[in-house]
Structures are given as C-alpha cells and as structure tokens.
Amino acid sequence: MPLILITTSPRVAPGLLGHDAWRLLREGRAYSGSADHPCLPYLAEAGVQVEVIEPDPARLVAEARAGQVVWLAAQDGDSDLLRAVGHVAVGQDDPPAIEVMPGSYDLPGARVLDLVGVMDRLRRECPWDAKQTHETLVPYLLEEAYEVQETVEEDDYPALREELGDVLLQVAFHSRLAMERADGFDIDDVAAGIVDKLVRRHPHVFGSVEVGGEAEVSDNWEVIKAAERAAKGKESVLSGVPLGQPSLTLAAKLQSRAERIGAPADLPGEGVSALGARLFELVRQARAEGLDPEAELRAAARAYRDRVRAWERTAG
C-alpha cells in the first residue's frame, strides 16, 4: 500500500486543492505534522479529518504497509521527513510505495506574492527601507531601467533576468509606499490598472474589432489613447510625453506626436541655438529613415568606447 505525501503551495488559497488531493484525503488515514497548516480548517469544514501527529518515519512506514496513508506536508514540503521515510523504507523486506502528489500548484506570477511579502517586511523592519520615499527611490528606478537597456544592447540575457527583477523591486517598493497614503493604492491596483488598459487598447484581441495587420493595430491604439486623453481633460496630443526622458528620445516622441495632427515641423527662431536646431533636424532625419536616434547614438558611443579601450591596450 502507498504512503502518499501531499504538498501544497503557500501562494495558493489554502482551500484550493486538486480533485485527487481531496479524494485521497477523504479515502485513507490522513496525518499532518503541522497543527497550524492553513488547509486544516478548510478540510475540517468539509468533514475531512486530518490527525496532527509528531512526524515519525517508522510509524508512517509501518502503517503504510498495512493500508494507504496520506501525509499532508508542511508548506515547506517536509523534505527532511520524506528523506527519513525513504531511509526507513529501504530497510524493509516489503516496503510501501512512496508517492508525492502536488495538492496545489503555483500559478504564473505566483512568486510576485513572495516579493510583496518580502517588501512589506523590509518596509517594517529594515531601517533603510523604512525611511525611503517615492522621491528618494526615483534615481534607483531610472538606474535599473538603464541597466535593463544595457543588458539587452549587449545581448546579455542571463543578466537580463536579474535586472528585470531589480525593476520589479522598484514597482513593488513604490506600490508598498503608496499603501501608506490616505489616498493610496497597492500593487494589485497597479496591476489592475495596466490590465484594464491593455484590454481596452487591444479590442482586436479582447473584443470584436477586426484588424488587417500591425498598422491598423497602431492606428486603433492612437485613437483609443486620444479618447482617453479627452476623457481626462487632456486635449493636447503632447499630453503624457515625459520631459525627463533622454533628449533624443524626447525630440523623436514630440515630433511623432505633432505629425499626427499636422503641426508645424520647424522650430521657433528664438531661444534655440543653431546646434540645437541641427540636432533636432537630425532626429527628424533618423525617424524618416526608420531609425531610433537614441539607439543610433548609443551604438556609436559603444563603438567609440570599444575603440578607446583597444587603443588603451595597444598604447599601454
């Protein structure tokens, strides 16, 4: 007869167990070594009796030889107990089968719950984290975003995972701080907002709109964004363009937005240097050639960096 170890995820609501887990817990003798296991109240409410005992590998193996035994593992998996049971079982002439059954699985994104929990504890218990504000964190968010850009430019995809984690930390940190405001929000509100926006701006995926290709998707996106700006009382096509972004990217974004409504393409004669005007026009030329001026200048800068490094090696 088998000894079945049922594991559960701490990131899933404790009453949500798979059908086979419920069936096994109802069928045989069920034990657990965790009196505070979060699933126990839900099982008891459903009439499933799980006896809390001191983990005893020899007892479990002996009872499993006589009939099916189910062990509801602690949420850390009870790996030490499982190894001890295995050691006892291999010494038996007729050892019981030992099976591990996941009673609940992590859903995609479940580890974000761990990040939320860790961030909450850091905010309460770490002196450095406790004193941070939205304003003090902004430089870190910008730095982490640039590090993501660098890993992509250098095709360093192993590093990309870590850098994206650093960006995600900033999102979690800002969301945790926002919870402390009277008019605040939390990370679920942040996620809900972007989900609503994505669904709203993709009617060809989540609605009945039909599109013939990428160009129509982009056109629909801009129409929807314009309606959103109007609903917020932001009538300018330039509303929402952050002025703090790199200047080449800023110029390209402003030109792109202005062109949609046929706004003047030339700069005012006053207040702009000849050099500034030339740079602004170079941005327009890059866009006309389908190029990202910021990316092109960064590529040139990286090439120059490599050349200087090579010169340093030969000169030294």
Secondary structure, 3 states (H helix, E strand, C coil): CEEEEEECCCCCCCCCCCHHHHHHHHHCEEEECCCCCCCHHHHHHCCCCCEECCCCHHHHHHHHHHCCEEEECCCCCCHHHHHHHHHHHHCCCCCCEEEEEECCCCCCCCHHHHHHHHHHHHHHHCHHHHCCCHHHHHHHHHHHHHHHHHHHHCCCHHHHHHHHHHHHHHHHHHHHHHCCCCCCCCHHHHHHHHHHHHHHHCHHHHCCCCCCCHHHHHHHHHHHHHHHHHHCCCCCCCCCCCCCCCHHHHHHHHHHHHHHCCCCCCCCCCCCCHHHHHHHHHHHHHHHCCCCHHHHHHHHHHHHHHHHHHHHHHHC
